[in-house]
Amino acid sequence: MIIQQLLRSFLLRSFFTILIICGLLTPASAFADTPNTAAQQAELQSQYDELQKEIVQWQGVLTDTKAKATSLKGDVTYLNAKISAAQAEIKQKQVAILQLSKQISDKNAAIDVLNGKINKSKQSLGQLVRKTNEIDAYSLPQVLLHKKNLSDFFSDLDTFASIQGAMHDHLNIIDQTKSDTEKAKEELDQKKNATADAQHAVEVTKKTITQTQTEKKQLLAVTQSQANAYQQVVAQKQAKAEAIRAALFRLRDAQGISFEQALAYANVASTKTGVRPALILAILTQESDLGKNQGSCLVTDISSGDGVGKNSGTAFQKVMKAPRDTSPFQAITSRLGLDWRSQAVSCPPGYTYTANRGYGGGMGPSQFIPSTWELFKDRIGADMGISADQADPWNPQHAIIATAIYMSDLGASGSSYTSERNAACKYYSGANCKPGRKPANVFYGDQVMQTADSIQTNIDFLKGI
């Protein structure tokens, strides 16, 4: 056995030497940017910085002219500045996308090289294993007879320790290569997310420019001699703003409120959590639509969680999970002075319960289940300036704060497209947006982001009035 171990060690040392000669242990510096690549990146960065200065200049014009935009000339000047600022922002995002595309290409190339190193190492190690198995088949007399003299045999003993050390180093390098590969993949995902964020920002800004150019054309069609016509344009904008403010903002399992009131609540929630107001309202809008499609239920048996449809009277099993949610549900309604038997909650998914379809029990506009609401009540109360026991899941203001807190915990406070979209998917299913994931959640994230864009358009319009 000692002779076989020595022979294996000798082969391993030889194998390690071959790997170095063949270049399979290429140092990380091989992935460094070439001079040409570095020059290109520097040029792109210079363009990006210049565009940033241009954006700042136009923002200054916007700030200066907004206060003066009470006349036809002032309005046109303001809209021109708004268009120019948006166009500069698009150019800047396009430069950023070029930078990210190059970085993604570099990362893909690095990952390919790292994977190649690992595959070659695996193949060579496989050959080594086959050789050692062949050695195991030899008997001791055969090994001794194979040696021409004993000095050759004992010379292997002197190199045993160094051979073991070399093999240990080699295995560490393979482990490090795997670690480098995983790190490169993580960085690649980050670059892809940043590209998606920039592309989404470009599309949103393009829509802003189109809308602003339309407003500009309308104003330019009005001459100075048509003061009445200009006042009519202003009146139309103010009427549209009033319509937006007064529009009913529907809420699930609670009385609807005006968009103006909902926005005021969302603005407060945003200052507390960093989550964009439009995204908060988009989540609640999505939940309202689900509420409209699925209806609401009442719990009739607190011990089992069974119940009925609030409007239809249809029997439902497992409306709420007992006792995980039924016990806190009873506690919540009791301290709010409500009767749990008459307080609406969401029905189980798919109308009829099966073992793999889960439970209902979501409360109010934010659709928190009772056990989750209890985990958040202290933070909701703190942000509302009330006691935790007063936190009411059916109160629109409380529900908006709750949604903002939860979305912040899910990563939405970053305000990038991918972070907001992933947070929306997690709000729905607990997982990032991924096609084919069960339960499917991409549709929810996409719809929330589309709704958020629409709500943001209305918010931006109101800011300009």
C-alpha positions in Angstrom: 0.0 0.0 0.0 2.9 2.4 0.8 4.4 1.8 -2.6 1.1 2.4 -4.3 0.6 5.7 -2.4 4.1 6.8 -3.5 3.4 6.0 -7.1 0.1 7.9 -7.0 1.8 10.9 -5.4 4.5 10.8 -8.1 1.8 10.8 -10.8 -0.1 13.7 -9.2 3.1 15.8 -9.1 3.7 15.1 -12.7 0.1 15.9 -13.5 0.3 19.3 -11.7 3.4 20.2 -13.6 1.7 19.4 -16.9 -1.3 21.7 -15.9 1.1 24.6 -15.3 2.9 24.0 -18.6 -0.4 23.8 -20.5 -1.6 27.0 -19.1 -4.6 25.6 -17.3 -3.7 27.6 -14.2 -3.9 31.0 -15.9 -3.6 33.9 -13.4 -6.6 36.2 -12.9 -4.6 39.1 -14.5 -5.4 37.4 -17.9 -8.8 38.9 -17.7 -7.6 42.5 -17.3 -8.8 45.0 -19.9 -6.5 45.5 -22.9 -5.2 49.1 -23.6 -7.7 49.5 -26.4 -10.6 48.4 -24.2 -9.6 50.7 -21.4 -9.4 53.6 -23.8 -12.9 52.9 -25.1 -14.3 52.7 -21.6 -12.6 56.0 -20.7 -14.1 57.7 -23.8 -17.6 56.4 -22.9 -17.2 57.6 -19.3 -16.1 61.0 -20.6 -19.3 61.2 -22.8 -21.4 60.1 -19.8 -19.9 62.8 -17.6 -20.5 65.6 -20.2 -24.1 64.6 -20.6 -24.5 64.7 -16.9 -23.3 68.3 -16.9 -25.8 69.1 -19.7 -28.7 67.5 -17.7 -27.8 69.6 -14.7 -27.8 72.7 -16.8 -31.2 72.0 -18.2 -32.6 71.1 -14.8 -31.4 74.6 -13.7 -33.4 76.1 -16.6 -36.4 74.1 -15.6 -36.3 75.3 -12.0 -35.8 78.9 -13.2 -38.6 78.9 -15.8 -41.2 76.9 -13.9 -42.0 79.8 -11.6 -42.4 82.0 -14.7 -44.5 79.7 -16.7 -47.7 81.7 -16.3 -47.7 83.0 -19.9 -47.6 81.5 -23.3 -43.9 82.4 -23.8 -43.0 81.1 -20.3 -44.8 77.8 -20.9 -43.1 77.2 -24.2 -39.7 78.0 -22.7 -40.4 75.6 -19.9 -41.5 72.8 -22.3 -38.4 73.3 -24.5 -36.2 73.0 -21.4 -38.1 69.8 -20.4 -37.6 68.3 -23.8 -33.9 69.1 -23.9 -33.3 67.7 -20.5 -35.1 64.5 -21.4 -33.2 64.1 -24.6 -29.9 64.6 -22.8 -31.0 62.0 -20.3 -31.8 59.5 -23.0 -28.3 60.0 -24.6 -26.7 59.5 -21.2 -28.7 56.3 -20.7 -27.7 55.0 -24.1 -24.0 55.7 -23.3 -24.5 53.8 -20.0 -26.1 50.9 -22.0 -23.0 50.8 -24.3 -20.8 50.6 -21.2 -22.8 47.9 -19.6 -22.9 45.9 -22.9 -19.1 45.9 -23.1 -18.9 44.8 -19.4 -21.4 42.0 -20.0 -19.4 40.8 -23.0 -16.2 40.8 -20.9 -17.9 38.9 -18.1 -19.3 36.3 -20.5 -15.8 35.8 -21.9 -14.3 35.5 -18.4 -16.9 33.0 -17.4 -16.2 30.9 -20.6 -12.5 30.9 -19.8 -13.1 29.9 -16.2 -15.5 27.2 -17.2 -13.0 25.9 -19.7 -10.3 25.7 -17.0 -12.6 23.7 -14.8 -13.6 21.3 -17.5 -10.0 20.7 -18.6 -9.1 20.1 -15.0 -11.9 17.6 -14.5 -10.9 15.7 -17.6 -7.3 15.5 -16.5 -8.2 14.4 -13.0 -10.4 11.7 -14.6 -7.4 10.4 -16.5 -5.4 10.5 -13.3 -8.0 8.4 -11.5 -8.0 5.8 -14.2 -4.2 5.6 -14.0 -4.3 5.1 -10.2 -6.9 2.4 -10.7 -4.5 0.7 -13.1 -1.7 0.9 -10.5 -4.0 -0.7 -7.9 -4.1 -3.7 -10.2 -0.4 -4.3 -9.9 1.0 -6.6 -7.1 4.0 -5.6 -4.9 6.4 -8.0 -6.7 5.4 -6.5 -10.1 6.1 -3.0 -8.8 9.5 -3.9 -7.4 10.5 -5.8 -10.5 9.5 -2.8 -12.6 12.1 -0.7 -10.8 15.7 -1.1 -12.3 17.2 -0.5 -8.9 16.2 0.4 -5.3 17.6 3.9 -5.5 14.9 4.9 -8.0 12.3 3.6 -5.6 13.7 5.4 -2.5 14.2 8.7 -4.4 10.4 8.9 -4.6 10.3 8.9 -0.8 12.2 12.2 -0.7 9.7 14.0 -2.9 6.6 12.7 -1.2 5.9 15.7 1.0 6.5 18.2 -1.8 4.2 16.2 -4.1 1.4 16.3 -1.5 1.8 20.0 -1.1 1.7 20.6 -4.8 -1.5 18.6 -5.2 -3.0 20.5 -2.3 -2.2 23.8 -4.0 -3.7 22.6 -7.2 -6.9 21.6 -5.6 -7.1 25.0 -3.9 -6.6 26.7 -7.3 -9.5 24.7 -8.7 -11.7 25.7 -5.8 -10.7 29.4 -6.3 -11.5 29.1 -10.0 -15.0 27.9 -9.1 -15.4 30.7 -6.7 -14.2 33.2 -9.3 -16.7 31.8 -11.7 -19.7 32.2 -9.3 -18.6 35.7 -8.5 -18.4 36.6 -12.2 -21.9 35.2 -12.8 -23.2 37.3 -9.9 -21.6 40.4 -11.4 -23.0 39.5 -14.8 -26.5 39.3 -13.3 -26.0 42.8 -11.8 -24.9 44.2 -15.1 -27.9 42.7 -16.9 -30.2 44.2 -14.3 -28.5 47.6 -14.7 -29.0 47.4 -18.4 -32.7 46.5 -18.0 -33.1 49.5 -15.7 -31.4 51.9 -18.2 -33.5 50.5 -21.1 -36.7 51.0 -19.1 -35.7 54.5 -18.1 -35.1 55.3 -21.8 -38.6 54.1 -22.8 -40.2 56.1 -20.0 -38.3 59.2 -21.0 -39.3 58.8 -24.6 -42.9 58.8 -23.6 -42.4 62.0 -21.6 -40.8 63.7 -24.6 -43.7 62.7 -26.8 -46.2 64.0 -24.3 -44.3 67.2 -23.8 -43.9 67.8 -27.5 -47.6 67.5 -27.9 -48.2 70.1 -25.2 -45.7 72.3 -26.9 -47.4 72.0 -30.3 -50.8 72.9 -28.7 -49.3 76.0 -27.1 -47.5 77.1 -30.3 -50.8 76.9 -32.1 -52.0 79.7 -29.9 -50.7 83.2 -30.8 -50.2 86.1 -28.5 -53.3 87.7 -29.9 -55.3 84.7 -28.9 -55.2 85.3 -25.1 -58.6 83.7 -24.7 -57.4 80.5 -26.5 -54.3 80.3 -24.2 -56.5 80.6 -21.1 -58.6 77.8 -22.5 -55.6 75.6 -22.8 -54.7 76.4 -19.2 -58.3 75.7 -18.1 -58.2 72.3 -19.9 -55.1 71.3 -18.1 -56.5 72.4 -14.7 -59.7 70.4 -15.5 -57.7 67.3 -16.3 -55.8 67.7 -13.1 -59.0 68.0 -11.1 -60.4 64.9 -12.8 -57.2 63.0 -11.9 -57.4 64.1 -8.2 -61.1 63.3 -7.9 -60.9 59.9 -9.6 -61.9 57.0 -7.4 -58.9 55.0 -6.2 -60.4 51.5 -5.7 -59.3 49.5 -2.7 -59.7 45.8 -2.1 -62.1 44.8 0.7 -62.3 48.5 1.8 -64.1 51.7 0.8 -62.4 53.5 -2.1 -60.9 56.9 -1.7 -60.0 59.7 -4.1 -56.7 59.5 -6.0 -55.6 62.8 -4.4 -56.1 61.3 -0.9 -54.4 58.0 -1.9 -51.4 59.9 -3.3 -51.1 62.0 -0.2 -51.0 58.8 1.9 -48.5 57.3 -0.5 -46.3 60.4 -0.4 -46.1 60.1 3.4 -45.4 56.4 3.2 -42.6 57.1 0.6 -40.8 59.5 2.9 -40.9 56.8 5.6 -39.7 53.9 3.5 -38.1 55.3 0.3 -40.5 53.3 -1.9 -41.8 55.3 -4.9 -45.4 56.5 -4.4 -46.5 55.3 -7.9 -45.2 51.8 -7.1 -47.1 51.7 -3.7 -50.3 52.7 -5.4 -49.7 50.2 -8.3 -49.5 47.3 -5.8 -52.7 48.3 -4.2 -54.4 48.7 -7.7 -53.3 45.2 -8.6 -54.6 43.8 -5.4 -57.9 45.6 -6.0 -58.2 44.0 -9.4 -57.6 40.6 -7.9 -60.2 41.4 -5.3 -62.7 42.2 -8.0 -62.0 39.0 -9.8 -62.0 36.7 -6.8 -64.5 38.3 -4.5 -64.3 38.3 -0.6 -65.0 35.7 2.0 -66.2 35.6 5.6 -64.8 33.2 8.3 -67.6 31.3 9.9 -65.7 28.8 12.0 -62.7 30.2 13.9 -61.5 26.8 14.9 -61.1 25.4 11.4 -60.9 28.6 9.3 -63.8 27.5 7.1 -66.1 30.2 5.7 -68.5 31.4 3.0 -68.5 33.9 0.1 -69.6 37.3 1.5 -72.0 38.0 -1.4 -72.8 34.5 -2.7 -72.9 32.5 0.5 -70.9 29.8 -1.2 -69.2 27.5 1.3 -65.4 27.5 1.3 -63.0 25.2 3.2 -59.9 26.7 4.7 -60.6 30.4 4.1 -58.0 31.0 6.7 -55.2 28.8 8.1 -56.0 27.6 11.7 -54.7 28.4 14.2 -51.8 30.3 12.6 -54.0 33.0 11.2 -57.4 32.5 12.9 -56.1 33.2 16.4 -54.4 36.6 15.4 -57.4 37.4 13.2 -59.7 37.1 16.3 -57.2 39.2 18.3 -57.0 41.9 15.6 -60.7 42.3 15.2 -61.3 42.3 18.9 -58.9 45.1 19.7 -60.4 47.2 16.8 -63.9 46.6 18.1 -64.9 44.5 15.0 -66.8 41.2 14.7 -64.6 38.6 13.1 -67.7 36.9 11.6 -68.6 40.0 9.5 -65.1 41.2 8.5 -64.2 40.4 4.9 -61.0 38.6 4.0 -59.8 37.1 0.7 -61.1 33.8 -0.5 -58.9 30.8 -1.2 -57.2 30.8 -4.6 -59.3 29.3 -7.4 -62.6 29.6 -5.4 -62.5 25.9 -4.3 -60.0 24.6 -1.9 -57.6 21.8 -2.7 -54.6 20.7 -0.7 -52.1 22.3 -3.0 -53.9 25.6 -3.6 -53.2 27.2 -0.3 -55.4 29.5 1.9 -57.1 32.8 1.7 -57.3 35.2 4.7 -55.7 38.3 3.2 -57.1 41.4 5.0 -57.9 44.8 3.5 -56.2 46.7 0.6 -52.7 45.4 1.4 -53.9 41.7 1.7 -51.7 40.9 4.7 -52.6 37.6 6.4 -53.3 38.1 10.1 -50.0 36.4 11.3 -48.0 38.7 9.0 -49.9 41.8 10.1 -49.0 41.0 13.7 -45.3 41.0 12.7 -45.6 44.4 11.1 -48.1 46.2 13.5 -45.3 47.8 15.6 -43.6 49.4 12.6 -47.0 50.4 11.1 -48.0 52.1 14.4 -44.6 53.8 14.7 -44.8 55.3 11.1 -48.5 56.3 11.8 -47.7 57.8 15.1 -50.3 55.5 16.9 -50.1 52.5 19.1 -49.5 49.1 17.5 -52.9 47.9 18.7 -54.6 50.7 16.6 -53.1 49.5 13.4 -56.1 48.6 11.2 -55.6 46.5 8.0 -58.9 47.8 6.6 -57.9 51.4 7.0 -56.7 52.8 3.6 -53.9 55.0 5.2 -52.7 52.1 7.4 -52.8 49.7 4.5 -50.7 52.0 2.3 -48.1 52.4 5.0 -48.0 48.6 5.5 -47.6 48.0 1.7 -44.7 50.5 1.6 -42.9 49.0 4.6 -43.2 45.5 3.1 -42.1 46.6 -0.4 -39.1 48.3 1.2 -38.2 45.1 3.0 -38.4 43.3 -0.4 -35.9 45.7 -2.0 -38.2 48.3 -3.7 -36.6 51.3 -2.1 -33.8 51.1 -4.7 -36.2 52.6 -7.2 -34.6 50.8 -10.2 -36.9 48.9 -12.6 -35.5 45.5 -11.8 -35.5 46.0 -8.0 -39.1 47.3 -8.1 -40.3 44.5 -10.4 -38.6 41.8 -8.3 -40.1 43.3 -5.1 -43.6 43.1 -6.7 -43.1 39.5 -7.7 -42.0 38.7 -4.1 -45.0 40.6 -2.7 -47.2 38.2 -4.7 -45.3 34.9 -4.4 -42.2 35.4 -2.2 -39.8 34.9 -5.1 -38.0 37.1 -7.6 -39.6 37.4 -11.1 -38.7 34.2 -13.1 -40.5 32.7 -16.0 -41.8 29.2 -15.4 -41.5 29.5 -11.6 -44.3 27.9 -9.7 -46.4 29.7 -8.7 -46.0 31.9 -11.8 -45.3 35.4 -10.7 -43.9 37.3 -13.7 -47.3 38.4 -14.9 -47.9 40.1 -11.5 -44.6 42.0 -11.6 -45.1 43.1 -15.2 -48.6 44.3 -14.6 -47.6 46.2 -11.5 -44.8 48.0 -13.4 -47.1 48.9 -16.2 -49.6 50.3 -13.7 -46.9 52.2 -11.9 -45.8 53.8 -15.2 -49.4 54.9 -15.8 -49.8 56.3 -12.3 -46.4 58.0 -12.5 -47.6 59.8 -15.6 -50.6 61.2 -13.7 -48.4 62.2 -10.8 -45.9 64.0 -13.1 -48.9 65.8 -14.8 -50.1 67.1 -11.4 -46.6 68.3 -10.5 -46.6 70.4 -13.6 -49.8 72.2 -12.8 
